[in-house]
Amino acid sequence: MNIILGVTGGIASYKAADLTSKLVGLGHSVRVVMTPSATGFIQPLTFEALTGHPVLLDGHLDAASSATGAMAHIDWPRWADCAVIAPLTASTMGKLAHGIADNALLTLWLALASDVPQLLCPAMNPTMWSHPAVQRNILEIKAWERVHWCGPIDKRVACGETGVGGLEEVPRIVAHVQTLIERG
């Protein structure tokens, strides 16, 4: 199956490489789109090596176009059987909830067909996760069809705090993806 993986900028970004590797190992074709802040945590070359596909970045919306000549932010969503954002930061979640498309990931996300299952895997500080603005954004997104959530989990996060906000473990994310693909 064809999977788009969105990677946003947070310390959990490094786990997206493991997720990519496991999905490719299961025979899926994975294309990665990264926010500008994600590239500060993990390099696009990592994902290119794991997937065999170019990574979609800001300023490169047309560089990854298909043979059909369609623009990547339109072509990739048409190609996808499933779309995942892992990790999903509070910033990207807020923009997603309000239709703000100020980077390649968000532009692509708005072009996903309504029948493509989407899996959102939040990761942030526990205080951020519990903030009323974040909780409002979660409620907004939960009202959408075909959107599923995986996490966050209660654990010690990078800042040293413990609480709900950590990225779900990679095997559980993989299991969620497999379930969504099997459901169609």
N, C-alpha and C positions, 0 to 999 in steps of 0.2 A: 504494500500500500504506500501511498504518497503522503508524507507528513511534513508540514511546515513547523519548524521549531523557532519560536521567538525567544531571544535571550536579552534580558534587561540588565542594567547595571547594579549589581549588589554583590556582596562577598560570596553569595551562593552561586554566582555565575559559573564558577569552576565545575560545579556538579552537572552543568548542562553538557559538558564534554562526555562525561560518563553516560548520561542519558542518551546522547547521540550515538555513542558506540554501541550501547545495548540495543537500540532500535534498529540500527544498521545490521547488527549481528542477527537480528530476528528476520532479516530479509526486507526490511522497509527501505524505501528511498526517502532520504531526509534532506530537506533544504533548510538552511538556517538564515534568519534575518536578525540582525543585532541593532540595538539602540546605540547611539554614540557613547553613552556612559558604560555600556557593557564592554566595549573594546578597551577600556581602561583596566578591566579585571582579567580578561582573557582575549587572546588574539584571534582574529578571523581565520588565520592560517590553520589553527587547530581544527576548526570545524571543516575547512576545505579538505584537509587531509583525511578526516574521519568519514566524510560523506562523498567525496569525489565531485562535489558541486561548488560553484562559487558562492560566497556569502553575500547576501544583500545588505548593503550599508547605505547610510544617507549619502546622497550625491551620486549613487550608482543605481538609481532606479531603472535606468534603461540599459545599463551595462550587462545585466543578466537576462536580457530578453531572449525569448525562444525563437525558434525558426519561423514561427508564425508572424513574427514582427510585432507582437503585442508587447506592451510595456510590462516589465517584471511585476510591478505592484498590482497589475490586473491579471497577468498570465499565471503567476504562481498560485493565487487563490483558486483559479479555475483548475489547476493541476492537482490540488490538494484533496485528499480523502479525509484528512483530520488536521487540525491545527492546535498547537500547544504553545503556551508561554510559560517557561520555567527558567529562571525565577521570574515572578511577576512582582515588580516593586510597587510601592504605594503611588509613586508618581505616574507610572504607566497605567496603573489601574484607574486613577483619577481621570487621566486623559481619555482612556478607553470609555469610561462611563459617560463621558460628555462629548464623545465624537470628535475629539481634537486629534488631528492627524499631522503632527509636526515633525515626524520622523518616518523612516522607511517602514518600520514595524507597524506603526499605527495606521499609516496609509494603506498598507497591504491588508491589515485586519478589517478595515472598513469595506474592502472589496471582496471579503469572503462571502460566498453564497450562503443563504440561510439554511441549506441542508448539510453544510459541512460542520461536523461536531467540533467543538472547541473545548479545550481543557486548560483551565487557568490554575497555576500552581504558585500561590503567593509566598513571598519570603520577605520578612522585614522585622524590625525591632518589635517586641511585644507591646510596648506603649503605642507605637505607631499603628499596629494592627487594631488596637482597641479604640483609637481616636474616632470620635463621632463622624468626622468627614470621611474617613476610610470606610466605616460601617455603612454610611449612606451610599457610597459608591458600590459597595458589595451588593446592597439591596437593589440598586439600579440595574446592575449587571445580571443579578439572579433572575430578574424578570424576563430576560431574553431567552428565546428558544435555543436549544442546541448548545448551551453553555453549561459546562460542568466544572466542578471545583475539586481540587485534590490538595488538601492541606489548607492552612499551615498546621504544623504540629507543635506540641508543647515540648520545648527542649532548650538547652543553653545555646544562645545565639552568639555571633562573633563579638558583640560588644561586652559579653560576659553576663548579660541578664538571662534569666530563665523565664519562660512563659510561652504562650501561643504566639507563633510568628515565624518559626523555622520552616524551611523548605521541606516538604514531604520527602521521604527517602526515595531514592531513584527506583528501586524495584517496585515500589507501590505506584509510582508515576507510570512506569512501563506497563504494569497490570491495568491501570486505568485506560491507557491508550489502547491496549489490546481489546479491552471490553468495548470501548467506543467504536473501534473499527469493526468488531464482530457484529455489533448492533446495526451498523450501517448508517 
